[in-house]
């Protein structure tokens, strides 16, 4: 609540208090009392949506990544990837609790993997489904730097393990160490056995993922069995041709 200015004027104080609330109807409680019954305020859905976005770790620059502004005309592979991504988002609630509930976008740099992944994330969040973003390189570096701090390590890992939906962006980008593989196996293995969905983008193909670690790669393949989207074609890097 903002600092009150008119401390000597009771009416002004009341007006300032009212102005300090996002919703004056429920005074930011997100519910109202009707005949001693607590009912959801009309602002509740908006507050919940704001909370989901805040906790997701997805920056504002990615909120404009949508299906309707994705250029799927660059190749047949791009078109097929676009259609499958939309199918996944539409069917999410039906498959969420199954073993095969995830999606992987595999392919070259600039092929639209992150855009399509973000389009799914944004649509899910708009529907009130929480998503957590994990930028692989930054996250794995931060986790490794703090591995001796068990409190920090467990806090970070539990955030990614327990997310309703986890988006891992650029999985295994750059040089890969044994520690990287071990950390990712711990994370993916937990989500695998608890049927928690993953959205994954990676420049690695299926064979490469299995080659890095067969147990980890095979789990990802099984989880994404119906939605492994490979986008490869000539002159596909939109960053060079836009």
N, C-alpha and C positions, 0 to 999 in steps of 0.2 A: 504494500500500500504506500502511495506517495506521501510525502511530508505535507501536513496541513499548514496553510498559510494564515487563514482568518480565525485565529484562536479565540478572539473576543466576540465573534459573531456566531451564535448557535446555528442560525439558518444557513450561513455560509459553510459552516463545518459540515452540516448534513449534506449539502450539495456537493462538497468536495469529496466526502466519503463515497457518495453514490457514483461520482465520476471516476473514482479510482478502481471500480470493479469493471471487469471485461463484460460481465452480464449483470445488470442491475436487478434482473428478475429473480435470480437465485443467489446473487451475491457470490458468484464463483464457487458455489457448493455443488453445482451440476445437478441438483435435485431441488424440488419444491414440495412443501407440505400442503396437501389437499385433504381436508377432513381427517387430519392426523395420519395420513398415509404419505410416505415419501415417494414421489413420482419423478422420473427423469426430466430434467429441464430440456428445452429445445436446443440449448447450447451444448449439451453433453457430447453429442456426436462430434462437434467441431473441436471441443477440448480434447477428446480422446484421439482424434486425428492429429492434432498438434503434438500430443504426447508421444504418439507412435513415431512421428517424423523426428522429433527431438532425440529419441532414444535410438533411432536407426543408425546414426552416424553418417547418413547420406547428406552431402552438402547441397546447398540450394542450386548449384550449377547443374546438378544431375536431375532436378525435379522436372526439367523440361524434356527429358528423354522419354518419349512416348511412342506408341505404335503409329499414331497418325502423322508423326513427322520423321519417320524412318524411311530412308530411300531404299526400297526393295527392288528397284529396277536395274541394278548394276549387273546382276547375273542370276541364273536359275538357282544357284546355291543360296544366294541371298533371299530370293523369293521363298524358297522352301523353308529356310530358317525362320523367316518372318511368320509364315503360316503356322509352323510348329510351335513357335513361341506363343502365339495367340491361343493356340489349342491348349497349351499347358496352363496358361493363365485362366482360361475359361473352365477347365476341368479340375483346377486345383483343389477345391473343397471335396470333390468326389474321391480324390486319390491321396489326400494329405496324410492319412493315417496308414497307408499301405507301405510296403517295403519299396515299391517302385514309385516314388513320389517326388523325384528330383529331376533337374534338367541341367545338361551341360552344353555350353557353346564352345566348340573347339575350332581353331583356325588361325589364319595369319593375322598379322598386325593390321589394324584399320579395317577389318572386315565387318564391323558392327556388332561384335560380341557383347561389349559392355553396354551399348545402346539398347539392344534387345533385352539383356538381363535387367537393366534399369527400368525398361518399359514394364516388364513383369512386376518388379518391385513396386513401382509407383502405382500400378493398377491394384495390386494387393493391398498396399497401405491405404489407398482411397476406399477400399472395402472394409477397412478396420482390422486388417491382418498385419501383425507386427513383423518387421523385417530388420535384421541387423546386417550392416555392411562390414566386410572384412577385406580391406585392401591387402593382398597377400604380402607384398614386400615390406611395407611399413609395419604390419602386424607381427610378422615373424621376427623382424629385427627387434622390435620392442619386447616381445616375449623372451627371446634369447638373452637379451641384455639384462633381464630381470629374473632369470631362472633361479637364482639363489635366494630371491625374495619370494618365499612361498605364498605370502598373502597376496602380493601383486600377481604372481603367476596364476594362482587359483582363481582370482577375481577375473582376470582377462580370459582365461580358458573357459570358465563357467559362463561368461557372457556369450561366448561363441557356441559353447556346447548346448546351452539351454534355450537359445533363440527359437522362436516358433518357426521362422524361416531364416536361413543364413545364406548370404550372398558372398561367395569367395571370388574376388576379382583378380585375374591374372595369376592363377595358381601355378606355382613352380616357375615363375618368371625369374630369369637370371641363374646364377650359380646355385646349385643345390647341395646342401651338406647333409650329413646323417642326422644332425639335430633338427634340420628343417623337416625331414621325412618323419622322424619320431614324433615331433609335435603335431604335424598334420595327421599322422595316423591316429594319435590319441583322440584328436578332435573328431575326425571322420568316423572312426570306429564307434565312438559314443553315439553319434547321430544315427549311424547305421543300425545299431541294436535297439535304439529307441524310436525308430521310424520318424525321424525329424528331417524335414525336407532341406535340400541344398539347391542353390542356384550357383553354378560354377562357370567361370569363363577362363579359358587357358589357351595358350599357343600350342600346347602339347596335343598330339593325337591320342587315340585310345592305346595304341601300341606303346607309345612313349610313356604314358601314365603307368601302364602295367610294368614297363621296363624299369621305371624309377623304383617302384615297390609293388610287387604283385598283389599283396594283401590289400594295400590301400587302393590301387588301381581297380582291382576286381570289385571292391565294394562300391566305388563310384560308378562303375559300369552297371552293376546290378541295380543300384538306386535310380539310375537315369535310363534304364533299359529302353523305355519307350520314347525318351526325349534326349537322345544324343544328337546334337545338331552340329554338323561339320560344315564350315563355310570356307571354301577354298576356290579361288579362280584367279585368272590373270588380271593385273591392273585393278585389284579390288580395294587397295588402300585408299579410302575416301579422303584421308588427310592430304594425300598427294595430288588428288584430282578434283577436289571440291573448288 
